[in-house]
Amino acid sequence: MTTDFRLADLGDALLAATTADLRRSQTDRKRATSRRRRRTLAFAAVALVAVPGGAVAAVNLFSAEEAARSIPSGTLSLLNTDPTCTTVRAGVEFDCTLAVAPTGELGAGNWLRTVEPTVDDSKHVNGGCRSLNAAGTHWRCYVGEEAIKQQIIGPALLGAPSVGPSVG
């Protein structure tokens, strides 16, 4: 009879320990799930604020002066042309005039409708311009996705690093 009593006690103790362990495990899982949910929600909230905010900031911060600087950085033929730009659509479209006509592979008078990439201060392709006259002194420039829509650059080029002004 003592053996039966010991087995019953052992069984009760094992049941109690297993039950306690399962409760702890369920509580730990709930805590971990709750932490993951909070972390995911926090990340989503930051993304909702940061991504559109960053996109708006990038558009609003890109100025006519930055557009002018990006023109000669994109194409060797446009170096030393002293561009100035005015805003057509804030942060997206600029009307630019070069003080000095471009030189290079196209020669004088062959620039009408020529497209060239632009490169920002961080040395990445940020858009592109299209010449509006044969002399190459009047350009319409577009930043970001608008340069792709205007068929000046392809999607793979936008944001690509640039080691220097392109040739050809």
Contacts in CASP RR format, 6 or more apart in sequence:
PFRMAT RR
TARGET T0000
AUTHOR 0000-0000-0000
METHOD contacts of the structure
MODEL  1
MTTDFRLADLGDALLAATTADLRRSQTDRKRATSRRRRRTLAFAAVALVA
VPGGAVAAVNLFSAEEAARSIPSGTLSLLNTDPTCTTVRAGVEFDCTLAV
APTGELGAGNWLRTVEPTVDDSKHVNGGCRSLNAAGTHWRCYVGEEAIKQ
QIIGPALLGAPSVGPSVG
59 90 0 8 1.000
59 91 0 8 1.000
59 92 0 8 1.000
59 143 0 8 1.000
60 90 0 8 1.000
60 91 0 8 1.000
62 91 0 8 1.000
62 92 0 8 1.000
62 126 0 8 1.000
62 143 0 8 1.000
63 87 0 8 1.000
63 91 0 8 1.000
64 84 0 8 1.000
64 85 0 8 1.000
64 86 0 8 1.000
64 87 0 8 1.000
64 94 0 8 1.000
65 85 0 8 1.000
66 120 0 8 1.000
66 121 0 8 1.000
67 85 0 8 1.000
67 94 0 8 1.000
67 96 0 8 1.000
67 118 0 8 1.000
67 141 0 8 1.000
67 143 0 8 1.000
68 83 0 8 1.000
68 84 0 8 1.000
68 85 0 8 1.000
68 94 0 8 1.000
68 96 0 8 1.000
69 121 0 8 1.000
70 118 0 8 1.000
70 119 0 8 1.000
70 120 0 8 1.000
70 121 0 8 1.000
70 126 0 8 1.000
70 127 0 8 1.000
70 141 0 8 1.000
71 78 0 8 1.000
71 81 0 8 1.000
71 83 0 8 1.000
71 85 0 8 1.000
71 96 0 8 1.000
71 98 0 8 1.000
71 116 0 8 1.000
71 118 0 8 1.000
71 129 0 8 1.000
71 139 0 8 1.000
71 141 0 8 1.000
72 78 0 8 1.000
72 79 0 8 1.000
72 80 0 8 1.000
72 81 0 8 1.000
72 83 0 8 1.000
72 165 0 8 1.000
73 118 0 8 1.000
73 119 0 8 1.000
73 120 0 8 1.000
73 121 0 8 1.000
73 123 0 8 1.000
73 162 0 8 1.000
73 164 0 8 1.000
73 165 0 8 1.000
74 116 0 8 1.000
74 117 0 8 1.000
74 118 0 8 1.000
74 119 0 8 1.000
74 125 0 8 1.000
74 162 0 8 1.000
74 164 0 8 1.000
74 165 0 8 1.000
74 166 0 8 1.000
75 102 0 8 1.000
75 116 0 8 1.000
75 117 0 8 1.000
75 165 0 8 1.000
75 166 0 8 1.000
75 167 0 8 1.000
75 168 0 8 1.000
76 104 0 8 1.000
76 165 0 8 1.000
76 166 0 8 1.000
76 167 0 8 1.000
76 168 0 8 1.000
77 102 0 8 1.000
77 103 0 8 1.000
77 104 0 8 1.000
77 105 0 8 1.000
77 106 0 8 1.000
77 116 0 8 1.000
77 167 0 8 1.000
77 168 0 8 1.000
78 98 0 8 1.000
78 102 0 8 1.000
78 116 0 8 1.000
78 165 0 8 1.000
79 165 0 8 1.000
80 100 0 8 1.000
81 98 0 8 1.000
81 99 0 8 1.000
81 100 0 8 1.000
81 101 0 8 1.000
81 102 0 8 1.000
82 98 0 8 1.000
82 99 0 8 1.000
82 100 0 8 1.000
83 96 0 8 1.000
83 97 0 8 1.000
83 98 0 8 1.000
83 99 0 8 1.000
83 139 0 8 1.000
84 96 0 8 1.000
84 97 0 8 1.000
84 99 0 8 1.000
85 94 0 8 1.000
85 95 0 8 1.000
85 96 0 8 1.000
85 97 0 8 1.000
85 141 0 8 1.000
86 94 0 8 1.000
86 95 0 8 1.000
86 96 0 8 1.000
87 93 0 8 1.000
87 94 0 8 1.000
88 94 0 8 1.000
88 95 0 8 1.000
88 140 0 8 1.000
91 143 0 8 1.000
92 142 0 8 1.000
92 143 0 8 1.000
92 144 0 8 1.000
92 146 0 8 1.000
93 140 0 8 1.000
93 141 0 8 1.000
93 142 0 8 1.000
93 143 0 8 1.000
93 146 0 8 1.000
94 140 0 8 1.000
94 141 0 8 1.000
94 142 0 8 1.000
94 143 0 8 1.000
95 138 0 8 1.000
95 139 0 8 1.000
95 140 0 8 1.000
95 141 0 8 1.000
96 129 0 8 1.000
96 138 0 8 1.000
96 139 0 8 1.000
96 140 0 8 1.000
96 141 0 8 1.000
97 137 0 8 1.000
97 138 0 8 1.000
97 139 0 8 1.000
98 136 0 8 1.000
98 137 0 8 1.000
98 138 0 8 1.000
98 139 0 8 1.000
101 108 0 8 1.000
101 135 0 8 1.000
101 136 0 8 1.000
101 137 0 8 1.000
102 111 0 8 1.000
102 136 0 8 1.000
102 137 0 8 1.000
105 167 0 8 1.000
105 168 0 8 1.000
106 114 0 8 1.000
108 135 0 8 1.000
109 134 0 8 1.000
109 135 0 8 1.000
109 136 0 8 1.000
110 134 0 8 1.000
111 131 0 8 1.000
111 133 0 8 1.000
111 134 0 8 1.000
111 135 0 8 1.000
111 136 0 8 1.000
112 131 0 8 1.000
112 132 0 8 1.000
112 133 0 8 1.000
112 134 0 8 1.000
112 136 0 8 1.000
113 130 0 8 1.000
113 131 0 8 1.000
114 130 0 8 1.000
114 131 0 8 1.000
114 136 0 8 1.000
115 128 0 8 1.000
115 129 0 8 1.000
115 130 0 8 1.000
115 131 0 8 1.000
115 151 0 8 1.000
115 152 0 8 1.000
115 153 0 8 1.000
116 128 0 8 1.000
116 129 0 8 1.000
116 131 0 8 1.000
116 152 0 8 1.000
116 166 0 8 1.000
117 125 0 8 1.000
117 127 0 8 1.000
117 128 0 8 1.000
117 152 0 8 1.000
117 153 0 8 1.000
117 157 0 8 1.000
117 162 0 8 1.000
117 166 0 8 1.000
118 125 0 8 1.000
118 126 0 8 1.000
118 127 0 8 1.000
118 128 0 8 1.000
118 129 0 8 1.000
118 141 0 8 1.000
118 143 0 8 1.000
118 147 0 8 1.000
119 125 0 8 1.000
119 126 0 8 1.000
119 162 0 8 1.000
119 164 0 8 1.000
119 165 0 8 1.000
120 126 0 8 1.000
123 161 0 8 1.000
123 162 0 8 1.000
123 163 0 8 1.000
123 164 0 8 1.000
124 159 0 8 1.000
124 160 0 8 1.000
124 161 0 8 1.000
124 162 0 8 1.000
125 153 0 8 1.000
125 157 0 8 1.000
125 158 0 8 1.000
125 159 0 8 1.000
125 160 0 8 1.000
125 162 0 8 1.000
126 143 0 8 1.000
126 144 0 8 1.000
126 147 0 8 1.000
126 158 0 8 1.000
126 159 0 8 1.000
127 141 0 8 1.000
127 142 0 8 1.000
127 143 0 8 1.000
127 144 0 8 1.000
127 146 0 8 1.000
127 147 0 8 1.000
127 152 0 8 1.000
127 153 0 8 1.000
127 158 0 8 1.000
128 141 0 8 1.000
128 142 0 8 1.000
128 143 0 8 1.000
128 147 0 8 1.000
128 152 0 8 1.000
128 153 0 8 1.000
129 139 0 8 1.000
129 140 0 8 1.000
129 141 0 8 1.000
129 142 0 8 1.000
129 152 0 8 1.000
130 139 0 8 1.000
130 140 0 8 1.000
130 141 0 8 1.000
130 150 0 8 1.000
130 152 0 8 1.000
131 138 0 8 1.000
131 139 0 8 1.000
132 138 0 8 1.000
132 139 0 8 1.000
132 140 0 8 1.000
142 149 0 8 1.000
142 150 0 8 1.000
142 152 0 8 1.000
144 158 0 8 1.000
145 158 0 8 1.000
147 153 0 8 1.000
147 158 0 8 1.000
148 154 0 8 1.000
148 155 0 8 1.000
148 158 0 8 1.000
END
